[in-house]
Amino acid sequence: MTVTLSPRALMSLLVNGPKAIDVLDTASEMGLLDALEPGPARLDAMAARFEVLPLRLYKFLDCVESLGLLIRDEPDDDIGATSYRAVPGLRDAVDAVLGPGATERDRDRYPWRQLHGRLAGSLRGDVSIDDGFAWPPKTATQSAEFERSMALGLGPAIETVRRHASRLWSDRHRLLDVGGGDGTLAAHILDSAPALRADVYNLPAVAPLVAATRANRGHRDRMGFVGGDFFAEALPTGYDALSFVRVLHDWPNAVARQLVEQAYVAVEPGGLLLICEEFRTPDRLAMQFFWSYFLIGVDSSVSRLREVDFYTRLLTEVGFQHVSVLPGPWELVTAYKPI
Ligand SMILES: C[S@@+](CC[C@H](N)C(=O)[O-])C[C@H]1O[C@@H](n2cnc3c(N)ncnc32)[C@H](O)[C@@H]1O
């Protein structure tokens, strides 16, 4: 069931956002979501099981339903006989946003308040994020904090590369993960590709973070680091696979093209190029809301969530062959340099 709310209804939900979060947090903590997600769950049975008052629970569940997250079947006047089913994925979604290690909690640490209430001034260029954040990161602390946030949000990319591991890596020997953060993704790839070696290519300041990942994840022999700046020098050669994960969307179209062209030159003939990020859909734009807002005040980050077609077209134009889009929580675009 997909419900599109009117602007007026959406505004009511937004203005009551903290209360909606309170409802979902409570439903999760009490275990109500565990009963609701497989569903159907009757109101009288839930009231007895969770030792709550039926009429109060009915109103509480109205709050959840108003968010489009619950399907209700109310056969007659007896509210006790009303049964409910949560939309699939609700429990995981609540956990991802409110649970320990939630990305939204992590995002809240960023100095977004420098813009809050001053957006008009920011749009005119008078107010920027000028304290506590820089893109690309400038200090060791900024690098560490930024890469930690990135690693926290890598779950969908990790899941997609895991799902396609045998297809991706069975005939590959050396991967270069360009702009590969603190090496978390490379470590996960190595977990499911025992014959692969992977190097992370990143700004030199990130070296200690990759060294820590390498040590902590038990890949001392197969994981390396190559420090460099892809705007100052050519990408290193000698790899039969190259990946850009959440790297190209940081730059304008012309720069994204230039990076893909550099990858074409660097990768070996027959080499694999892999692009993975949140390709633009309404859902992903919503999940990206924090960064869209925060980066209004950071001109050096273009933050372009592009449709997947942009990349499939670009890869073909640059000369790659066999361009495919592999499914997953975030799709994976793969392409090969002709032999
Ligand atoms: C948005 S992060 C993505 C990190 C990681 N791939 C992930 O998905 O978690 C972009 C990465 O590009 C790196 N980067 C930015 N400018 C760079 C440059 N000029 N040369 C090399 N890496 C760069 C950053 O340090 C960062 O690790």
The ligand as a Gaussian input file, in Angstrom:
#p B3LYP/6-31G(d) Opt

LIG

0 1
 C       31.647000      10.363000       0.611000
 S       33.167000       9.616000       1.031000
 C       32.896000       7.926000       0.659000
 C       33.812000       7.014000       1.402000
 C       33.568000       5.517000       1.140000
 N       33.796000       5.171000      -0.239000
 C       32.179000       5.144000       1.589000
 O       31.282000       4.982000       0.748000
 O       31.973000       5.038000       2.821000
 C       34.248000      10.202000      -0.229000
 C       35.683000       9.706000      -0.101000
 O       36.474000      10.329000      -1.122000
 C       37.721000      10.695000      -0.563000
 N       38.313000      11.802000      -1.356000
 C       37.853000      13.076000      -1.444000
 N       38.646000      13.806000      -2.248000
 C       39.626000      12.972000      -2.657000
 C       40.761000      13.148000      -3.508000
 N       41.010000      14.329000      -4.061000
 N       41.565000      12.094000      -3.742000
 C       41.303000      10.887000      -3.155000
 N       40.231000      10.650000      -2.351000
 C       39.416000      11.687000      -2.101000
 C       37.354000      11.125000       0.837000
 O       38.474000      11.159000       1.705000
 C       36.324000      10.052000       1.226000
 O       36.942000       8.898000       1.737000

